[in-house]
Amino acid sequence: MGIMSKILGGTKPEINQSAPGTLANTDTHSINKQAVVGNTSSDVVSPTTANFTSIRTAPVLQAPRYFNKQEAEALKQMAKLKREQAAQAQQAYRALKSIDNSDTQVHQVHRNYQGKVAQNEVEKLQANTRLAEKLHGLRPQYQQLNSRVDIAESNAVVAIQAIRDSYGV
């Protein structure tokens, strides 16, 4: 395994040696729109996947009521705990946003990289196409050269046979 494989992981895709450029010969170069504009993850919020659930530690009281001393004390302790947890949640959500921002930066730079690779691939295929056109243009000349060699070979065979015939061989 080479150093680039170790760094980047994976291996180069296998190329069909019997039919190189197979993809370039198809008429199905369209892009799946859903793959482009669909969510990058099934749990990402979007207009089609919005989830409006919330958090509620204590139930909503539907009617007025009295609380005893123990209930009041327990609720005060719960309120203190929830204030601490809310502060920790704010820190955690700030960290999650920072992580997601970093993920977005990596996603964007990777897509730019992929776009450049795709553009370079097209440029390589264009160079291949120009070479193929040039080579096809040379085929008649190659055929002419081949015919000239065939004629020269035929002339040589006839001349050799004439020499043999003159010596009776």
C-alpha positions as CSV (number, residue, x, y, z in Angstrom):
1,M,0.0,0.0,0.0
2,G,1.4,3.4,-1.0
3,I,1.7,6.4,1.3
4,M,-1.2,8.2,-0.4
5,S,-3.4,5.2,0.2
6,K,-2.4,5.2,3.8
7,I,-3.1,8.9,4.2
8,L,-6.3,9.1,2.1
9,G,-7.5,5.6,2.8
10,G,-8.9,3.2,0.2
11,T,-7.6,2.3,-3.2
12,K,-8.0,3.7,-6.7
13,P,-11.1,2.5,-8.4
14,E,-10.7,-0.4,-10.8
15,I,-10.7,0.6,-14.4
16,N,-12.3,-1.6,-17.0
17,Q,-9.2,-2.2,-19.2
18,S,-11.3,-3.9,-21.9
19,A,-13.5,-0.9,-22.3
20,P,-11.7,2.3,-21.0
21,G,-13.7,5.4,-21.1
22,T,-17.0,3.4,-20.9
23,L,-18.7,6.2,-18.9
24,A,-17.8,8.8,-21.5
25,N,-19.7,6.7,-24.1
26,T,-23.0,6.8,-22.3
27,D,-25.8,9.2,-22.7
28,T,-26.8,9.2,-19.1
29,H,-24.8,12.1,-17.7
30,S,-27.7,13.6,-15.7
31,I,-27.4,14.2,-12.0
32,N,-30.0,12.9,-9.5
33,K,-31.5,16.2,-8.2
34,Q,-32.6,14.6,-4.9
35,A,-28.9,13.6,-4.3
36,V,-28.0,17.3,-4.7
37,V,-30.7,19.0,-2.7
38,G,-31.7,16.2,-0.3
39,N,-30.6,16.4,3.3
40,T,-27.0,15.3,4.0
41,S,-28.3,13.2,6.9
42,S,-31.7,11.8,7.8
43,D,-31.8,13.7,11.1
44,V,-31.1,17.2,9.7
45,V,-33.9,19.7,10.1
46,S,-35.5,20.9,6.9
47,P,-38.9,22.0,5.8
48,T,-39.8,18.4,5.1
49,T,-38.4,16.9,8.3
50,A,-39.1,19.6,10.8
51,N,-39.6,18.3,14.3
52,F,-41.3,20.7,16.8
53,T,-40.9,18.6,19.9
54,S,-39.7,20.4,23.0
55,I,-38.4,19.8,26.5
56,R,-40.6,20.0,29.6
57,T,-39.3,18.8,32.9
58,A,-42.4,19.6,34.9
59,P,-45.9,19.0,33.7
60,V,-48.1,21.9,32.9
61,L,-50.7,22.5,35.6
62,Q,-54.2,22.6,34.2
63,A,-55.7,24.1,37.3
64,P,-54.5,26.1,40.3
65,R,-53.3,24.1,43.3
66,Y,-51.6,24.4,46.6
67,F,-48.2,22.9,47.3
68,N,-46.9,21.6,50.6
69,K,-43.5,22.4,52.1
70,Q,-41.9,19.2,50.8
71,E,-43.2,19.8,47.2
72,A,-42.0,23.4,47.3
73,E,-38.5,22.4,48.5
74,A,-38.3,19.6,45.9
75,L,-39.3,22.0,43.1
76,K,-36.7,24.6,44.3
77,Q,-34.0,21.8,44.2
78,M,-35.2,20.8,40.8
79,A,-35.2,24.4,39.6
80,K,-31.6,24.8,40.8
81,L,-30.5,21.6,39.1
82,K,-32.3,22.7,35.8
83,R,-30.5,26.1,35.9
84,E,-27.1,24.3,36.2
85,Q,-28.1,21.9,33.4
86,A,-29.4,24.8,31.2
87,A,-26.0,26.5,31.5
88,Q,-24.2,23.3,30.6
89,A,-26.7,22.8,27.7
90,Q,-25.8,26.2,26.4
91,Q,-22.1,25.4,26.5
92,A,-22.8,22.1,24.8
93,Y,-25.0,23.6,22.1
94,R,-22.3,26.3,21.4
95,A,-19.8,23.5,21.0
96,L,-22.1,21.5,18.7
97,K,-22.6,24.6,16.6
98,S,-18.9,25.1,16.4
99,I,-18.4,21.5,15.4
100,D,-21.2,21.8,12.7
101,N,-19.5,25.0,11.4
102,S,-16.3,23.1,11.1
103,D,-18.1,20.2,9.4
104,T,-19.6,22.7,6.9
105,Q,-16.2,24.1,6.1
106,V,-14.8,20.7,5.4
107,H,-17.9,19.8,3.4
108,Q,-17.5,22.9,1.3
109,V,-13.8,22.5,0.6
110,H,-14.3,18.9,-0.2
111,R,-17.1,19.8,-2.7
112,N,-14.7,22.4,-4.2
113,Y,-12.1,19.7,-4.5
114,Q,-14.5,17.3,-6.1
115,G,-15.6,20.0,-8.6
116,K,-12.0,20.6,-9.6
117,V,-11.4,16.9,-10.0
118,A,-14.5,16.6,-12.2
119,Q,-13.4,19.6,-14.2
120,N,-9.9,18.1,-14.6
121,E,-11.4,14.8,-15.7
122,V,-13.4,16.5,-18.4
123,E,-10.2,18.3,-19.5
124,K,-8.4,15.0,-19.6
125,L,-11.2,13.4,-21.7
126,Q,-11.1,16.4,-24.0
127,A,-7.4,15.8,-24.5
128,N,-8.1,12.1,-25.2
129,T,-10.8,13.1,-27.7
130,R,-8.4,15.5,-29.5
131,L,-5.8,12.8,-29.7
132,A,-8.3,10.2,-31.0
133,E,-9.5,12.7,-33.6
134,K,-5.9,13.3,-34.7
135,L,-5.1,9.6,-34.8
136,H,-8.3,8.8,-36.8
137,G,-7.2,11.6,-39.2
138,L,-3.9,9.8,-39.7
139,R,-5.4,6.4,-40.4
140,P,-5.6,7.0,-44.2
141,Q,-1.9,7.9,-44.2
142,Y,-1.1,4.8,-42.2
143,Q,-3.2,2.7,-44.7
144,Q,-1.3,4.3,-47.6
145,L,2.0,3.5,-46.0
146,N,0.9,-0.1,-45.3
147,S,-0.2,-0.4,-48.9
148,R,3.2,0.9,-50.1
149,V,5.0,-1.7,-47.9
150,D,2.7,-4.5,-49.3
151,I,3.5,-3.4,-52.8
152,A,7.3,-3.3,-52.0
153,E,7.0,-6.7,-50.5
154,S,5.2,-8.0,-53.5
155,N,7.7,-6.5,-55.8
156,A,10.5,-8.1,-53.8
157,V,8.9,-11.5,-53.9
158,V,8.4,-11.2,-57.7
159,A,12.1,-10.1,-58.2
160,I,13.4,-12.9,-56.0
161,Q,11.3,-15.4,-57.8
162,A,12.6,-14.0,-61.2
163,I,16.2,-14.5,-59.9
164,R,15.4,-18.0,-58.8
165,D,13.8,-18.8,-62.1
166,S,16.8,-17.5,-64.0
167,Y,19.1,-19.9,-62.1
168,G,16.6,-22.8,-62.3
169,V,16.2,-23.1,-58.6
